[in-house]
Amino acid sequence: MSVSEYFSQFCSNLRMSDSTVSTIQQRYKQITKRINQDYWNSTSDTSHSLYVGSYGRGTEIWTSDIDVIVQLPYATYQKFNNYSGNGQSALLQEVKGVLQKTYSNSYIKGDGQVVGINFSDGNSFEIVPAFINDDNSYTYPDTNNGGSWRQTDPRKEIDAMNSRNNSTNKNLKRLCRMARAWKNYCDVGMSGILIDTLAYKFIGDWEYKDKSYLYYDWMSRDFFKYLKDIDKDQNYWLAPGSNRYVWKDKNFQNKAATAHDNALLAIEYESKNQTSSAKLTWRKIYGTKFPS
């Protein structure tokens, strides 16, 4: 098996199964339909909702929380904005009650900024009730510290990721998924949006950004070098498209340096046709989804 073949297999292994995707789509439609019935007097299972987060950007891997924005009428915003205290919390509780009509047997929580539904198969949805603005951004509730309204612009982030992914032979989103496998296997303190933001910045200037799987060993090596060389004093970056602040959880540079060292070692094994040793070394970075 060549470098191209085992990185191609690795990327395939990171994708959700067809059955998982089908289940996600079914639940998304049920959630959307419930919101539309109660807030829009409609039975549509597609209107007024949007996949956001990693799933919406197309960078998620085999398991995840699925993030969804559901748009509510402006009159609902006015109703809860007029509350004397934390109308945002009251809004989340109302949406929680609406969703319980459809998911009476699932665990549903409503706190912070989302209504969460945990399903028995391990998948979960995080639903953000929001109100669309004139520029297609959204206003959404934050129940913390007495309640406030915040803004987000996920469509600009999705569009930016799609555009750069198309211009890099689909390498951007594959890199994001590979980095998530590293994050999960090596317990790296990075959020999904931080991974996507840094991968977006890296690949825009990478010499081989439009090449094929044959270059994925070098892409791994160079991306981990990019991460390890980032100033540890830097605390935030600007997300692609929206330019919102993306804050780091903790420093990731040391683990990136270890991954870079392992990538160099794996490439050395490849140069000596020691394929088994190379793949074992890649698995030290990416975990058991990497072919053995």
FENDA-V845514 format. One line per field, one symbol per residue. ss: DSSP state (H for helix, E for strand, - for the rest). burial: # if it has 9 or more other ideal C-beta (glycine too) atoms within 8 Angstrom, else .. A space follows every 10 residues. Layout:
BEGIN
ss->???
burial->???
END
This chain:
BEGIN
ss->--HHHHHHHH HHHH---HHH HHHHHHHHHH HHHHHHHHHH --------EE EEHHHHH--- ----EEEEEE E--HHHHHHH H-----HHHH HHHHHHHHHH ------EEEE E--EEEEE-- ---EEEEEEE EE-----EEE EE-HHH-EEE EE-HHHHHHH HHHHHHH--- HHHHHHHHHH HHHHHH---- -HHHHHHHHH HHHH------ --HHHHHHHH HHHHHHHH-- -----EEE-- ----EEE--- --HHHHHHHH HHHHHHHHHH H---HHHHHH HHHHHH---- --
burial->..######## #.####...# #.##..#### #######.## ...#...### ########## ##.#.##### ##...##..# .....##### ###.##.### ###..#.#.# ...####.#. ..######## #.#...#### ###...#### ########## ##.##..#.. ########## ######.#.# .######### ###..#..#. ..#.###### ########.# ......#.## ##...#.#.. .##.###### .######.## ....#..### ###.###.## ..
END
